Amino acid sequence: MTWPQVSARRLARAGLAEPLAATPAEVVATMCGAHAQVMSAAELSVALRLENATRADVRAALWEERSLVKTYGPRSTVHLLPARDLAAWTGTLSSVPAAGGAFPPDRRLTAEQADQVVAAIAKAVDGTHLTIDELSDAVIAGTGPWAGDLVMPAFQTMWPRWRQAMGMAAHRGAFVFGPARGRKVTYTSPPDGFRPVAGDHGPLRAFLHAYGPATPEQFARWLGVPKRWAVAQFATAGLEEVSFAGSAAYVLAGDTGVPAGPPSGVRLLPYFDAYLVAGQPRELLYAGAAAQRALAGGQAGNFPVLLIDGQVTGVWHQRRSGSRIEVTVEPLRELRPAELGELREQVDRVGAILEGRARLTVGTVTVGAHA
């Protein structure tokens, strides 16, 4: 399997060749989660893959239908995940061996204390929505004063000891994010009837369907887990080895089909779009000067990118004032007339998704510059 073949296959499966006839939750399942640290970027990522969708459709799926949930997903970062797949995701993430302690022993939670915190969180958010301060009071009351010790340096302040277990609690399904209360984040219980399912290969199989062929090392990097654990997952998932760009990689058994044509199309992908973060090898997706301009120390997603025919070909940024959205695109090469026409359509689409009026400016990228 060649890079052009795999690039075309990934674009088609990601809804970036043509929009998918699907719901927001089905699109997020296809993406293997949408990074949601910046919610506007998550809304744009999901809606771009749907016909005529806007950010309102994504918000409705999350807060009204609850077909989406917001929680800690891959790499212990905030993601949107399909509610229907939450049991498989939490079953997978909670089975990953705990990393070495990031804090000195006198500041660290013991395993027993961590279990107590997870149970206290689950009890506190059951049937309600709590801010972080309200949740903190409930956890400390349900465990002991030790949970409130200010031992975690964070954002020029100190957080209580119990917050070391937030990621673990999310991965065990103790809570998900609730709707904001003004400017404050809230936490609540998962959908009714939810239980983590251990030993499920669902996230791995979804990843390989969307972003394969891939290696255990690439899966580990994407999920933020130890390589040894990823190798064990690959060994028991019933996969098929293929040759991809001259190296061994894996796909789901029998899943070797590729589109007839080459990768094509002009797309604007926002911060931490799943296609960028999961797309490997980096040197093929971010070829040449793109690696210097659009990667941050090898990490993908720190820059919104211009994607042309499956290759990162520039960066872009936006500035909003009321309903007006100024979109500046900085390509790494001169755009052909047809590409410029597609880019204008993409800018209009971004404006529609964000419920505004977008205007395009084409700038000149300087390799090594910072947005």
N, C-alpha and C positions, 0 to 999 in steps of 0.2 A: 504494500500500500504506500503510495507516494504522498508527499505533503499536499500537493494540489487536490488529490482525491479526498484526503482526510479533511482538509479545510472545507471543501464543498459539502462534505457529509456533515460536519459539525455545524456549519451555517444553516443547513436545511433543518437539522434537528433542533436547533436553538430558536427557530422562528426568525432568523436574521436573513434568510434568503427570501422567504415569503412569510407573511403573518400566519400564525397558527389559528385554526378554527377551534378555539378552546376557551375555557374560563380562566380568570386570573390564577386560581389555585392550580389548575392543570398546567399552566405555563410555568409557575414556580416549581412544580414537580419536575418538569422537563429541564429547568435550569439547575436543579439540585440546590435550590434555595437562592434567595435574592438578598445580597448584603444590604442591611438596613440601618447601619450606624447613622447614615444621612438618609432620612426617609424620602426626601424628594428624589434622590438618586435611585432608590429602590422602586419608587412609583414609576419613574421614567423607564427603568430597566424592564419592568414587567409589561407596561402598556405598549412599549415599542414593538413587542412581539405579538400584539393583538391588533385586529382590524378595527380601527375607529374607536379604540378605548382611550380613556383619559385617566388622570390620577384619581378622579372620583370613583371610578370602577374598582381600582385597587383598594382604596380606602373602604369602600362598601364591603368588599370581600373580607377585609381584615376586621373591621369593627362592627359591622351589621350582620353579615352572613356568618362570620367566623369560620369561613372555609380556609382562611389563612390564619396563622398565628405568628406572633413576633416573639422570638426567644433567642437564646444563645445557640448558635449552630456551628458550622465548620470554623476551625481555628479559634473557638470560644469567642467569636464576634457576633454581634447582633444580626440576625437574619429573619427574613420571612420564610416560613416553611408551610407546606400544606397541612391542614389539621388532620387529614386522613392518613398522613404519613408520619405523624408525630410519634406514634408508638415505636415505629422502626428506627427513626432518628435517635430518639432517646435511648432505645435499647442498644444501638451501636455506640453512641457517644459515651454512655455510662459504662461500657465494657472496656474502654481504653484504659490501660494502666496509668495510675496517677504519676505525674511528673515529680521530680525531686522538689523538695520544698524551696520556695522562692524567698523564704524568710528565715532568720536565725531561729533555732529551737525554742528560745524563750518567747518568741512572738507568734510561732506557728500553731495552727490548730492541730490537735491530735486527731487520729482517725475517729476515735469515739466522739470527740467534740464536733467534728465535721458531721457525723451522722445525726447528732442532736440538733445541729443547726438546720440541716436539711428537713428534718421532721418538723421543727418549729416553724420554718417558712411555709411548708405545705399546710400546716394547721392554721397559720395566721391568715393566709390569703383565701382560704376556702370560702367561696360564696361572697367575696367582697373584693374591693380594689383599694390597695394601700400605697401611699407614697413611700419613698425610701425611709423617711424619718419615722413614719408610723410602723413600717415593717421592722425597723431597727428596734423600736421600743418593744414590739411584740416578741421578737426573737430573744432579746435580752431577758425579758420577763419569763419566757418559756424555757430558758436554758440556765443562765446564771450570770453574775456580774462579769465574769471573765470574758464573755462574748462581747462586751462593750468596751474592752480595753482599746485605747486608741494607739494601735501599733502599725497601721498600714499607711505609709506615705502615699499621698495621692493628690495631685493638682494643688500643690502648695498648702495642703492641709493633712490631717490624719484621719483615717477611717477606722471604725471599730473592727476588732479581730474577726467577728463572724462573717464579714464580707469576703473573706478569703474563700468561702464556700459557695458564693453566688453561682459561679459557672457550674460547679458540681451539682448544685440544687436544680439548675435549669436542665442539665443533661439527665438527671434522674426524673425529670418531669414534675418537680415540686411546684413550679410556677411558670407562667408566661407573662409577657407584658400586657397591661391593660391600656385603655385609652387615656390620653393625657388629661390631667386635671389642671386646667390653665396651662402654665408652663412646666408643671411637674409631671414626671413619669410616674405611672402606677404599675402595680404588679397584682396579678390575680391567678386563680386556679386554671388549669388546662380544661379543655372541653369535657363535658360530662362523660363518664364511662371510660376515660383514658387510662391506659396502663402501658408502661414500657414493655416492649417485646424483645427479649434477649436472643442473640444468635441469628438475627435477621440480616441478610446481605442486601437488603433493599437499597440503602444509600450507595454501596459499592456498585451494584448493578445499574442503578440510575446514572452514576458518574460515568461508567464505561459506555453506556448507551449514548450519552450526550457528548462525552469528551474523549472516548477511546479512539484509537488504541492508546494505552497508557501502561506505565510500569508501576510496581508497588511504591517505588520512591516518589513518583509523581503524585500518586494518590495520597501518600503520607504527607507530602508537602501541602497539598490542597486542603486536606482535612485538619492538618496541624496535629499529627499523631506520630508516635515512634515508628520508624521504618520496620522494625522487627514485627510489630503488631500488624502493619499493613501487609507484609509478606505472608503472614499466617492467614489473613483474610483472603488473599488471592488464591492461596493453596486449597481452600475449601469451598470456593464459590463456583466451581465448574466452568472455568474459562478456557479460551483457545488462544494459543500463542500464534502471533503473526509477525511478519517482517514489516516494520514501518520506518520509512526513510533510512533503510539499511541497518536498523537495530531491532532487537527483539522487544515486543510489547504484547499486550493482551487485549482481547475483546470478549464480549459474551459469546458463548459457543454458537457458531454458525452465523454470527452477525458481522459479515465481511462485505456486505454490499456498499457500493459507493455510487453517487450520482453520475450520470453520463457526461455532464458538462463540467467545466472548470468553475472554481468559486467566482462569484460576481456580485456586484452591488456596492453602493456607498451607504455607510451607516455611521451614525454618531452614537457612541456608547458612553454612558456616564461613569462617574467614579465607581470603582470596584464592581463593575458589571461582571456577572458570573462567567461570561465567555472569556473575559480577559484574565481573570484570576485562575480559572481552571485550564486555560489554553496552554498546553506544553507540547513540545519543547519551546521555551521562550525564544531561542535564537531563530526559530522558523516563523513564529507569529510576529516577533519584533525584530525583523531583519534589518541589518545595517544600522543606519543612523537612528532608526526608531528605538532601538534599545537604549541609546544614550539619552534620547529626548523624553521617552515615555515610560521608562522604568526607573524606579528609585532603589538603587542597590540590588537590582534583580527582582524587586517586588513589583508585581503588576497591580494596577487599579488606582494608584495614587494620582493619575492624570486621566481625565476623560479623553477618549481617543477618536480619531477619524479612522475608520476601517474601510479600505477599498479592496475589493476582490479578495477578501480574507486576510489582508495584511494590514498591520498598523502603519498608517501613512501620514500621521500628524496628530495634533492635539487640538482641543477646543475648550472654550470656557464661555460662561454666560453671565450676564448682569441683568437683574430684573428691577424695574421701577414701575410699580403698579401693574398694569396688564402688559406693559411693553417689556420684551425680552431681547436683549442685544446678544446675539450669538457670534462670537469671533472664532473662526477656524484657521488654524495655522498648519497648512500642509507642508510635508517635507519635500514635495516636488510640485511643479506646475500641473494644475489640473486640466484635463482635456475638456472640451465643451460639454460632452455628454456627462462626464463626471460632475461638472459644475451644476448641470441641470438636476441631476439626482441629489446633489448636496442641497440645493435650494428646496427640493421636496422634503428632504429630511429635516431641514430647519423649520419648515412649515409644520411638519408632524410633531416636532418637539414643542413648538408653540401650542398646538392643539392639545397635546397631552397635558401640558402644564396650565392649560386654560388661560392662555395669553396670546399676544401677537408677537411673533418672533421676526427679527430682522437679521440678515446675514452680513457679516463683514469677513472678507478673506484677508488674513494677514500673512506675514512671512515668519516662519519659524526659525529660531536661532538655536542650533544644536548646542546643548549645554546650558541653555537659559532656563530660568525657573518661571513658572506661571505666577 
